[in-house]
Amino acid sequence: MANSAPELRQELLDAVGIADVEELFAQIPDDHYMSRPLQLAPALSAESDLSRHLRRMLSRNVSCEDALSFLGGGVWQHHVPAVCDEIAQRTEFVTSEWGTPASDHGRNQAWFEFASQLGELLDLDFVGLPVYSWGCAAGHAIRMAARITGRAEVLVPATLDRERLAVIRTYCEPAEMHHGHIAITPVAIDGETGRLDLADLEAKLSESTAAIYFETPGSLGVIETEAERIAALARAAGAETILGVDPLSLGVLTPPGELGADIAVGSTQPLGVHMHCGGGVGGFIASRDEERYAREYPTLQVSIAPTLVPGERGFTMALFAQNSYAQREDGKDWTGNSVYLWTIVNAVYMALMGPQGFVDLGEAILQRSHYAAARIAALPGVHVRWRGFFKELVVDFNDTGRTVAQVNAALRERGIFGGGDLSASHPELGEAALYCVTEVHTQDDIDRLAEALAEVTR
């Protein structure tokens, strides 16, 4: 809360031992500060004026619903059934994020159902409540592996999503962090396949390796066909295998538990959550149901047990004492609660889909994404980098003489959001973009994209 009263402000400064509050922000680089005065609109005296002002500002945005979008790279456009939104707005879930057992009107059971269904999807038996994002889940899982093994290095793909890698670095690198520094070592990618270079992986595995972290599909869309071999190499070296997955791919791809993963992580956003600007994401962590894993979770766990009433079951927190709610800075790691409402939505979505629903959805995405690849690859000078993908594919524009920025600007004029520009994050790819095709894209949508690309690249 703001403490703006001068005497209280001074009391706080004296207690901390500083003369000016700006000293608290000395670590922020100068180029992060605004160099011009903040231009705010004149004060608005009526709610109607404010409403009109905000509507006018918001009308300048173009959403992925308004335009035809092929954006992916961490937040994806999937169909959200109407019942997901309806359940999310019910007061027993909206207003009971925390509180006493007496205020729980189904929340704990819904959380348990989330963990149960996701565990079945992943072929893993122990699932925590989600953390803030996929990157956070990966960071937590890596630190779990470091505590389990007593080692301090993780191997990751060299092409790992740069935002996800930045979050992992935040969790692993500062020596001041609780439980210490973890070195991050990149593993090369085979340029022909887009998959991990197993020779480089074997060369870098050592007695210092706590875990191998990799993804299938990877952040550039490629399905890792050697996942079982990678897990076996990690096991032989005494390291843990952490596998990142897209949960919507598991109706058609082998689940992490069957591939030999010790810990699985991924995004919960595809499971019934709309694309949001700055929100709507979440990251799950799951593992085999062994005490050595369970004891290292920093997240909340929900369990089921019989009550004193015969035939009745209750749902409650388990292993609560080891997280930051109970122990603050002495917990395993810090966990947050910004995605617990989305967890209710995830449970609803998975229940609606059922096992066959995930199969049907996965097959539909594969058919549409590969149709898009065939149409795009037929264009002069345009190439699809790697063929073994699920819903995201790398489109190469190097031979067209156009930059991705130029292509995307021209597509935008035609009402299309093109793929995410990889030229800065992955300069080794040159002018390449990451396109995403899901069940929301029709054949007409894909044909429209191909025709527009033909115009802007000729």
C-alpha positions, 0 to 999 in steps of 0.5 A: 500500500502507498505510504505518502504521509510525509512523517510516515514516509520519513519513518520508513526511510529512517528504519531502512537507513536511506535518505531518499526512496530512489536509493531503493531503485539504484540497480535499475539501468538508466536506459530503463527509465523514461527520458521524457515527461509522462504525458497523461490525459487531463483529469476526467471528472465523470465516469462517462468521460473515462469510459469513452476515453478508454473505449477510444484507446482500446479501439486502436487495438486489433485482436487476433479475433479481428485479424487472421492470426498465425502467431504462436511462440508461447501463447496460442490461439485455440478454441475455448468452449463457452462453458469454460468462460461460464464456469470461470465466472461463477462466484464460488470460484471467482471469489474463493481463490483463498480463504478457509475450508468453510469458504470452499464450495468445490474449489479444492475438488476442482483443483484435484480434478485438474491434477488427476486429469493432467496426470492421466494425460501426461502419464505421470501420477504427481501433479502440483497446482500451476505456477506463473508460466511455462518458463517458471515451471521449467525453472522450478523443475530444474531447481528441484532436480538440482536439490535431488541430485546435489548437482549444479548444471542443466543442459538445455537446447541451444534453440530454446525460446529466448523468453523461456530461457531468460526466465530459467536464467532468473531461477538458476544463475544468481549465486545469491538465490536460495540453494545456489547457482546452477550453470546453464549449458546449451546443447547444439541442434542438428541443422538438418532435423532441428532436433538435439544433437545427441553427440554434443549432448553425450559430450556435455553430460558429466558428473555435474549435470543435474538434469537435461531439459528439452521439449517436444514439440520444441520451441521451434515446433519440432517433435523430438523423436529421440526423447527415450534415448535422451532420457536413457542417457540422462539416467545413465549419467545420474541426471534427471530428465525434464521434458517440456510438452504442449498438453494438446499434443498428447492425444497424438504424441507419446506422453512424457511418462512413457518416454522416461521423463522424471519431471514434465512441465508445460503451459496450461494456456492451451487448456481452455484459456483465451489469449490475453495481453500479459495474462492467461498463462500458467505452467504445470509441473508433474512427476512420478509419484515418488517421495524424493520428487514430492518433497521437492515441490514448491507448489501447492498439492491437493489430495483426496482422503476419506472423512469421518462420514462413511462413503464421504471424501474430502479434498485438502492441501498436502505437503503444505509445510514445504512451500513458501506459504508456510515457510516464506523464504525458507520454503523449497522455492517461491510459488504464486497464486495468479493462475489458480482460477485458470486451473478451474478452467483447465479442469473443465476443458479437459473434462469436456474433451475426454481422451477421444477429444484430445485425439481428434483435436491433435489429428485436426491440428496436424492435418491443418498445420501440414496442409499449411506447410505444403501450401507455403513450401510451394511458393517460390523462394519460401521454405519450411525449415523442418518437417517433423512438427505439430502446430508450429513451423519455421518458415524461411524467407531468406531466398525471397529478398524480403525481411520478416519485418517487411513480410509481416508489415505487408501481411498486416495491411491485408488483415493477417498477423504473420509468424513471429520474427526469429531473425533477432532471437535466432540469427543463425536462421536468418530471415525466418518466422515461426508460424502457428496453425491450430484447429481454429484455422480453416482451409480457407484461412490457410489458402488466404495466407498462402495467397497473401504470401505469394503476393508479398514475396514475389 
